[in-house]
Amino acid sequence: MSNDKECKHYPCHFPGQGCKYCFCPFYPCHDYELGFWVIGRRGRVLWSCIDCHLLHIPEVEDLYSRNPELTLEELKAFAIRKGFVYVGRKSTRHIEKIVMI
């Protein structure tokens, strides 16, 4: 699926995004460059990746589809080499870390 305007989440990140990985295979990645912990409406601690564009960049989406063994770090390095910005700023509250006991 790519740019499916019928999807109730479209556009979840940015216009022209790839939607093949609507549900990220790396979730929750725990990479603080790509996401952060939030407290959900029901009081649960959840990983939020609202600002992550990485797997929605069509070229990165295509690379990962052809090479599913690639790591998140390898995909980020590819995006950097190509000059893609893979982190947006939709959120307003960032929590550094929540430690569960």
N, C-alpha and C positions, 0 to 999 in steps of 0.2 A: 504494500500500500504506500503510495507516495502522494502527499498533499491531498488527502482525502477530505474534501470540504464538507462531507456529510458526517464526519466524525464529530462527536460531541465535545472532544477536546481540542479540535482544530481552531486556530493555531495555538498549540500549547507553548511554543517557544518563539518562533520567528517566521515571517513569510518566506516561502521557498524551502522550508525544511523538509527533510526526508522523514517519513513516518514509519518505516519498516520496523524500527525498534522503539515503538511507542512504550513498551515495557522493557526497560533496559536489562540486558543479560548480566550486567555488573551490579545491579541493585541488591543490597545497599553496598556501595563501593568503599565507603568510609574515607574517601579522598576529600580532604577539606578544601581543596582548590575547586572541586566540582559540587560540593554540597555541604550540608550542615544539619545538626540535630534540631528538631523542634518538638514542642509539646503540642500534640494534636487536640482537637476539640473534646475528645473523650478522656483527655489526661494522659494518653500514652505517648511515649517518646518514639518519634519516627525520624527516619532519614529523609531530608528534603533535598531533591536535586532540581528544584524549579529553575535554577540559574544555569544548569548544564545544557549546553548545545551540542556537545561532542558527537554523539551518535546520530544527531539530526542533521549534521552537515552532510549533504549528499555524497561527497567524495569520501568522507570517512565511513559513512554507511556502506558504500560500495566496497571499500577496502576491507572492512570487517566481514562483510558477507562472503567475500572471496577467501578470507584468511581468518576464520573464527578462533584460531589459536593465539592470535595477537593479544597482548596484554593491554590494559588501560594506559600504562605508561608509553607503550609503543604507539598507540593511537594518538595520544596527546603529542608525542614527538612528531608524528606525521603531520598533524594539524599545524603545529608550530612551523615546521619546515615549509608548509604551503601557505603560511600567512593567515590562517583562519583564526578567528576569535571564537573560542569554544565555551566561554563563560559570560553570561549576561548578568544583568542586575535587576531582576524583577522583584526580588524580596527586599524587605526593609529590616528584618530582624535576623541577625546572624548570631548563633550561639557557638562559641569556640568548641566546647566539648561537654557532654553530660556523661558522668560516670555512673553506671548502674551498679548498685551494691547488692 
